[in-house]
């Protein structure tokens, strides 16, 4: 009789770095012979990669843990990630939790979980501030996505007053150049056309290496990987965007014309209270340089509303700067009061209703900016990386991250291909085009 294959169900909350960490662990389970099933199915092992950026992230993480145990009380439940790192004792109290891992020490996780029997519980969470080396876990499972995420940096040394991430991720540490390039080659060999470089504080990449490297240097090295068609650089703080990085985005044919630059607030007074290391004048200068050197560049951003002490005037300054910067997309977040952060004790906490009202206004403004950016491509032919195919409708993105939908001939399989598309219409959500292949 053939031995039944063990099943693994997975859910990831939070950012691209969390998704990469999940993929790294899933790779280990696949190598051990497990089959990945939907999280709503009955599985032998449930893996929950948690988030703790907001109170909502905490709540969703706990919900997923409870849901896994309810789905199969006889399953082993592995909890990893940021909530597990910052509150392991709380996670351990949840019924059904077998293994608590955190944000480091994930090598050999399959052997560790299989060494425990039902009813056992073990925590591998240590002091993250004692971790000094990047945990080099290759990830070759990208769950069928057409673009692959490559994590090259972990940790953060900045300690913004609202943020728990440094407590969850520890000090900044970088992946070695050799390891980065080896995995980039493996990703391309597996047929992926686009790589997204990611990290917790990406702009710090390489400062801890010997010899030191910069983000633009490693980006150029990865962009030169034979067979790679696109390299996308994820979130970089404004004061870490150098002239050299701008030049790389402007001139290298593989590097996508897209930068995600967190603004957080358009008020210098709020930025100082947040302990962000730049001014509004510096932010405008970076945007002006990008617009001058790369006319069709997409600049996306994160903005927080309702930070303690944020006045209506502060918020209006944010709205005005968003308009001036012509962001192609704004990710709007309401300030979440996080225990252990300095901002949690600040006076003048903003009432929830006021945060909600400001959030709606900024989201509405952001949608108008997105539509204007997308409409600027009407009549142009653009290159689209096809990511989904539903019957004869294909969906993909341009290098400057415009989501494009178009009709393809029946029976065509273009997923993973980059194809020419004529843009016909556009909305805040993306564009509609015609296949010119």
C-alpha positions, 0 to 999 in steps of 0.5 A: 500500500502506498503511504499517504502523502502528508498535507500542509495548509498555509496562510500568510498575513502581512508584507512581501517579506512575510510571503517570502519567508512562508515560501522558504518554509513551504520549500522545506515541506515540499522537499520532505514530500508534503502536498500543499492544500488550501487552508480551508481543507483538512491538513496534517500541518497548518502553517500560519505566518503572522503579522503584528504591524497593526492591531488588525494584524494581531487579530487576524493572526489569532483568528487563523490559528483558531480556524486551523485547530477547529478545522482539524483538531488532530493537526499540528499547528506551526505559528511563525512570523512577527506576532510569534516573535513579539508575543510568543507567550500569548501565542502559546496559550492558543489551543492547538498550537504545536510549534512557535518559531518567530522570525529566525531559526526556521532551518530544519522546521519540518524535522522539528514539527515531525519530532513533536506528537499531538499535545506537545508544544515547543517554542524556538523563539529567542532574543531577536536582537542577538541575531546578527546574520541573515538567515539564508533560506532559499525559496523556490516555491512561489505558489504559481506566481509569475513574478518571484520575490527575492528577499535580500535584507531583514531587520530594521534599525530605525525605530519609528515611534509608531512601529513594532517591526524592529522588535519583531525583526531585530537589527538590519542584516543583509544577504550575501552578494553570492547568495543573492545572485545564486538564487536570482539565477535559480529563479530565472531557470525556473521560468520566472520573468520578473524578480522583486527585490524585497526586505524589511528596510531595503535601503539599508542593504549591504551596509553590514557586509564586508566589503559593504554594498549598496542597494543600487549595486546589488540591484544592478548585479541582479538586473544583469542575470542572464534571461531576466526580463524585469527587476522590480525594486520594492519599498525604499525610504526617500532619504535612501534613494540616491542619484545612482539608484535613480540613474539605474532605474532610468537607464537599465532596460531590465529595471522597472520604472516603478519605485515605492517610496513611503511618505507617511505624512506630508507634514514635517511636524508629524514626520518629526514625531514619527521619527522619520529621517527626511523632510518634505523638501527632501521628498519633493526633491526625490520626486522631481528628480525621478519625474525629470529623468524617468517621465513615465515612472510610477511612484507608489506610496504609504500614507498614515492618517490619524497619527497622534497630534495630526491636525486638520492642517497637517492632513491638508498638507498631506493631501496637497503633497500627494497631489503634487507628487502625482502618486500612481497609487496610495496605500492608506493606513489608519494609525494603530496604537501599538503597545511598546511603541513611543507613540502609544503614549503620545498625547492627542490621540485621534478619535477613530471616527476622525481617522476613518473620515480622513482615510476616506478622503485620502483614499478618494484622492488617491483613486483620482490620482491612479485614474489620471496616471492610468489614463495617461497611457491611453493610445500607447502600446505597452509591454504587459507581463501576463499573470492570469488567464480566465477563459479568453481574458488575460490580466497582467502588469506593465513595468510601471505597474499598470494593471491591464486586462485584455482579450486573447485568442481562444486557446492561447496560453500567455501566462508568464509571457511579456506581450505588446498591448494597445491601451484603449481605456483606463480607470482607477483600477487599471486599463483595458487594452487590445492584444497586438501579438 
